[in-house]
Amino acid sequence: MGNQEDIDLSVDFCGVTFLNPFVLASAPPTTTGGMIGRAFKAGWAGAVTKTLLINASTITNVTPRLASLGFKGQAPGSKVNYALENIELVTDRDLSLWLKEIEDLKKKFPDHIVIASIMDDASEPKGWQRLAKQCEEAGADMIELNMSCPHGMPERGMGSAIGQDIDLAARVTGWVAEAVDIPVMAKMTPNVTDVGLVAKACVDAGADAISATNTVASIIGVDLETLSPLPSVSGYSAHGGLSGPAIKPIALKAVASIAEATDVPISGIGGITAWEDAAEFILLGASTLQVCTAVMMHGYSIIDNLVEGLAGFMKKKGFTTISDMVGVSLEKLIPLGELDTKTRLVAHIDNTTCTQCDACFISCRDGGYQAITRGSDKVYKVTEKLCSGCSLCMQVCPVSGCITMGPKS
Ligand SMILES: Cc1cc2nc3c(=O)[nH]c(=O)nc-3n(C[C@H](O)[C@H](O)[C@H](O)COP(=O)(O)O)c2cc1C
């Protein structure tokens, strides 16, 4: 990406300085302090611990606990995963072990940011406050409130059982904000009607930052041989949480809604795999970014693409700091009723790059406006007065740039 020395990737996130915006999300890549240390060495600026509980001995994970979503008909030997579903619970490692590891991490990596993710039920403040205080004393730079895990924990009155109830979410945030001096970040669930409302209630109750989002409640599929939903645990399953590229659009919408509803820093999470995803989250209002599934699939080394790619993009677009870029695209997000209805575009097909696959013809015939005709020589033509400008043909065309939308010729 060339020389990007004049680009400053550091971020001031509610008073905490991150060397760059990239943070490991609370998940398997942050299962131990040792793993987090390796990630810091690889270039990650911060990490959110796997969620800590007062009593980790209540946690027993099932096997297997992951299932992935590819697409039917992939070529043998190739595997593209759009999403991962997990039914994993929070950490099963003892709190005292974690507190020691947080302390060690901060000694070894004083410039890297350790965020302690914590969880309890909403019956009383004691557990939340004790967890938060102990993590603060161990040296954690921030606290993240896990009020958003959609599986396993809600049955115990924890996770999204709290984040889906505005009053409980605000109450828990207030308890923790009152107990510690370090910044408190509330992690949202996307499984609500209006995430902006929940985030605002948490900010009003004392949250210094919001992270969004946790996984999307899901059932990833059913094994058609055994008829068991997936992942199958001795023939049975439970609904779980979806992560990875498929949830990015849901997470981007959540971040934009939170940016519009609050004025605190936002940590964007959901499907970030490459620098382009990171740039999109920042443009819609996030200033730090958390990553889980892409690291689970490809390892800590994806940080090189994220850092170099983002710096290269910033240089190209004339942004010198992350704060120059945060939320810049929000002003282009307007009510649908205010969008331009006067400009009428139609499809244009470049038959010189067309592979004659028929996809545009079939889609327009059966899912569109019958505007594309196919000559006997498989040359495709758009009848402009029939084309409604929907762009379906462009969406299904496998050749980039072959079909474009433009004014009538
Ligand atoms: C296997 C697995 C375990 C997870 N465990 C936790 C957890 O303990 N606490 C938490 O707040 N989020 C947990 N998450 C959610 C992630 O932190 C993150 O919010 C979510 O995966 C979306 O980001 P991604 O698309 O980059 O994976 C977990 C996700 C996965 C896939």
The ligand as an SDF file (V2000), in Angstrom:
LIG
                    3D

 31 33  0  0  0  0  0  0  0  0999 V2000
  -17.7040  -18.9220   19.3320 C   0  0  0  0  0  0  0  0  0  0  0  0
  -18.0560  -17.5370   19.7740 C   0  0  0  0  0  0  0  0  0  0  0  0
  -18.0450  -17.2220   21.1390 C   0  0  0  0  0  0  0  0  0  0  0  0
  -18.3930  -15.9410   21.5590 C   0  0  0  0  0  0  0  0  0  0  0  0
  -18.3430  -15.6280   22.8780 N   0  0  0  0  0  0  0  0  0  0  0  0
  -18.6510  -14.3830   23.3100 C   0  0  0  0  0  0  0  0  0  0  0  0
  -18.5160  -14.0220   24.6870 C   0  0  0  0  0  0  0  0  0  0  0  0
  -18.1120  -14.8070   25.5320 O   0  0  0  0  0  0  0  0  0  0  0  0
  -18.8700  -12.7600   25.0340 N   0  0  0  0  0  0  0  0  0  0  0  0
  -19.3050  -11.8190   24.1230 C   0  0  0  0  0  0  0  0  0  0  0  0
  -19.5950  -10.6650   24.4880 O   0  0  0  0  0  0  0  0  0  0  0  0
  -19.4170  -12.1400   22.8080 N   0  0  0  0  0  0  0  0  0  0  0  0
  -19.0870  -13.3790   22.3880 C   0  0  0  0  0  0  0  0  0  0  0  0
  -19.1480  -13.6820   21.0530 N   0  0  0  0  0  0  0  0  0  0  0  0
  -19.6150  -12.6440   20.0880 C   0  0  0  0  0  0  0  0  0  0  0  0
  -18.4450  -11.8630   19.4850 C   0  0  0  0  0  0  0  0  0  0  0  0
  -17.7430  -11.1370   20.4500 O   0  0  0  0  0  0  0  0  0  0  0  0
  -18.9520  -10.8810   18.3920 C   0  0  0  0  0  0  0  0  0  0  0  0
  -19.8180   -9.9460   18.9980 O   0  0  0  0  0  0  0  0  0  0  0  0
  -19.7020  -11.5750   17.2560 C   0  0  0  0  0  0  0  0  0  0  0  0
  -19.0920  -12.7970   16.9370 O   0  0  0  0  0  0  0  0  0  0  0  0
  -19.7880  -10.7190   15.9940 C   0  0  0  0  0  0  0  0  0  0  0  0
  -18.5150  -10.3930   15.4800 O   0  0  0  0  0  0  0  0  0  0  0  0
  -17.8190  -11.2150   14.2580 P   0  0  0  0  0  0  0  0  0  0  0  0
  -18.7860  -11.2160   13.1150 O   0  0  0  0  0  0  0  0  0  0  0  0
  -16.5270  -10.4870   13.9920 O   0  0  0  0  0  0  0  0  0  0  0  0
  -17.5780  -12.5960   14.7670 O   0  0  0  0  0  0  0  0  0  0  0  0
  -18.7750  -14.9550   20.5950 C   0  0  0  0  0  0  0  0  0  0  0  0
  -18.7700  -15.2810   19.2410 C   0  0  0  0  0  0  0  0  0  0  0  0
  -18.3950  -16.5430   18.8140 C   0  0  0  0  0  0  0  0  0  0  0  0
  -18.3850  -16.8460   17.3400 C   0  0  0  0  0  0  0  0  0  0  0  0
  1  2  1  0
  2  3  1  0
  2 30  2  0
  3  4  2  0
  4  5  1  0
  4 28  1  0
  5  6  2  0
  6  7  1  0
  6 13  1  0
  7  8  2  0
  7  9  1  0
  9 10  1  0
 10 11  2  0
 10 12  1  0
 12 13  2  0
 13 14  1  0
 14 15  1  0
 14 28  1  0
 15 16  1  0
 16 17  1  0
 16 18  1  0
 18 19  1  0
 18 20  1  0
 20 21  1  0
 20 22  1  0
 22 23  1  0
 23 24  1  0
 24 25  2  0
 24 26  1  0
 24 27  1  0
 28 29  2  0
 29 30  1  0
 30 31  1  0
M  END
$$$$
